[in-house]
Amino acid sequence: MAHCNTIFSQILKLVPRHEFETLAEQHHSGRSFRTASRWSQFVTLMMAQLSGRNSLRDIIENVSAQAHRLYHLGSAILSRSNLSRINEDKPYTLYEALFGKLLTHCQSMAPGHSFRFKNPLYSLDASTIDLCLSIFPWADFRTTKGAIKLHVGLNHAGYLPEFVTITEGKTSDVTIGRTLAFPKGSIVAIDRGYNDYAWYQQLTEKGIFFVTRLKSNAKSQVVCCRSVLAEKGLTCDQTIEFTDVQTAKKCPIPLRRIGYRDPKTGKHYVFLTNNFKLAAKTIADIYQARWQVELFFKWIKQNLKIKSFIGTSKNAVMTQIWIALCAYLMLAFIKFQSKLGKSLQQMLRLLQLNLFEKRDLMELLRGDPPINHRLAPQQMVLF
């Protein structure tokens, strides 16, 4: 019988130990460890993400039950107080840096997006993570409510969160949007929460295309019109200029306005873009594809632990979120590597049930029966 490490051990091999320790040294503060380590913290919290553990006690009890297997992972068994103290004190920036390393590996294997054009395609959005203000007083958002905000620029090549920023709940979406350095020639789909005419001008100057929805009260004049295919739901394709004095000062360039009526819902949309080369229907499809970033937020909130937290300090919360994002990238890498049609959710369900089973990871994902259950040809005959 071929020897296999546990499924969890094979997943952790996606993070080379020497690279992790190098990052750990770069992002260390305070006194050195006696028995605990950042690697033990990572192994413990990654196990919690992949197995769906909900509380500090639940995590420690689950890890303790697998004590005989942790030795081979190079991880120590942390007590609740040790894990809590590391989460509170040791910089979360280690896992932010690890996220960047994993993202680079994933980008090298990610498939392209589903559109014919070659431009990189991004969807930009933000999602609020609610917190109890009495427990997380540092996350002041409203009078009786706390929150932080997760900003994501999702690359449609593999649906990877290529740009990630975590801020206070009060931070506006467009404030973060202005700071992101999208590659020249890329196309960014954004909703009206990012409406900033000066930013549209800056994106155009940098050679970056945007697709958004035009505000209903925007004042403009039509410069020229192009014919459209009404059977595809298109109602107009126009070049416009803004007539409002302040808006025209911020964005003096001509832009493209496209009208589209959704045949399923009958709702009419008016899109605004600085891309004059792509077909009008393609522009409408790009905005529709922006929904993928909403699905990303929904997936990580439903399947990973970023809504309930095992620590109350800002550092503990940020640590948990960055490790959850690392878990997402590790699952994405396995999906790219396996080239199977399973969704990330199907993969995660399989891993949760078999995390400490000793069998080949790819065989598990393919659905092959365990080796000891495979019958030899002479055993196939019942009588």
C-alpha positions, 0 to 999 in steps of 0.5 A: 500500500502506498504511504500517504500523509494526511490530507491536511499535511498535503495542503500545508505543503503549498506553504514552503516552511522555509518561506514561512519562517523567513516571513515570520522573522520579518514580521516578528515583534516582542519577545521570542517564543519559548514553546509556541511559534507562528507556524503553530499558530498558522497550522491551528488557525488554518485547521480551524478554517478548513474544518469549520471550528467556531470557538477558541475552545472548539479549536483547541479541543479539535487540535488536541484530538489530533495531537499524534498527527501534529508532530509530523506537521512541525506544530506544537499543541497550543493552549487557549491562553497561548493561542489567544495571546499570539493572536492578540500580540503578534503582527497580522502582517505576517499573514498579509505577506503570506497572502501575497506569496500565495497569490503569486503562485495562484496567478501563475496557474489561473485560467483566463476570463471568459471574454474574448478580449485579452485585457485583464478584467477586474471587479471592484467592490467592498463588503462590511463585516459587522462587529459588536461595538461593546466587544470591539470598541476599536471598530467604531462605525455607527452609534451602536454598531461596529464594523470593518470593511473588506475591499476586494479587486477580483481578477476574473482570471481564476476569480482571485482577490488580487487587490485586498484592503481591510479598513474601518467601516466608515472608509468610503469605497472610492477612497480605496479605489483611488489607491489601487494600481491596476495594470495598464490596459485593464478593465475595471467594473465598478458600481455607483458607489465608486462614482468619482468623475475626477477618478474617471479622468485619472483612470483614462490618463493611466490607460485603464478602462472602467465600466460603471452605471451612470447616475440618473441626475448626471447632466450631459449632452450627446456628441454622437450616436451609433446604431445598436442591435435592439434584439440584443436588448441595447437601446442606445450607444452614444458619446457624451460630454458632461455639461455641469460646470463642476463635473466637466471640470473634473472629467472634461473627456468624452465618455460612452453611454450605453443603454441596455434593457435586461430581457429577463427582468425588463429593467433598464440600465445605463452604463458609462465607460471610457472604452470605445472599442468593445461592442456595446453588448460586451460592455453590458456583459462586463458589468453583469460579470461584476456580480462575481465579486458579490459571489466571492463575498458571499462564499467566504462569509458562508464557508470561512470564518470571518463573521465570528471571531475568536479574539477581540483585538484588532490584530486578532480580527485581522489575523483571522481574516487574512488566514481565511483569505490564505485558505481561499487561495490554497483552495483555488490553487488546488482547484487549478492544479487538479483541473477538476470541475468541482466547485470550491464549495464541493472541495471544501466539503470533501476536505472538512470530512477527510482533513486528517485521513491518510490518502492522496489528495488528488484521489480524494478530489477525483472521487477514487475509492480508498486503496484498501477498499479497491478489490482485486479482480478475483474479489469482484465475484460474489459467489 
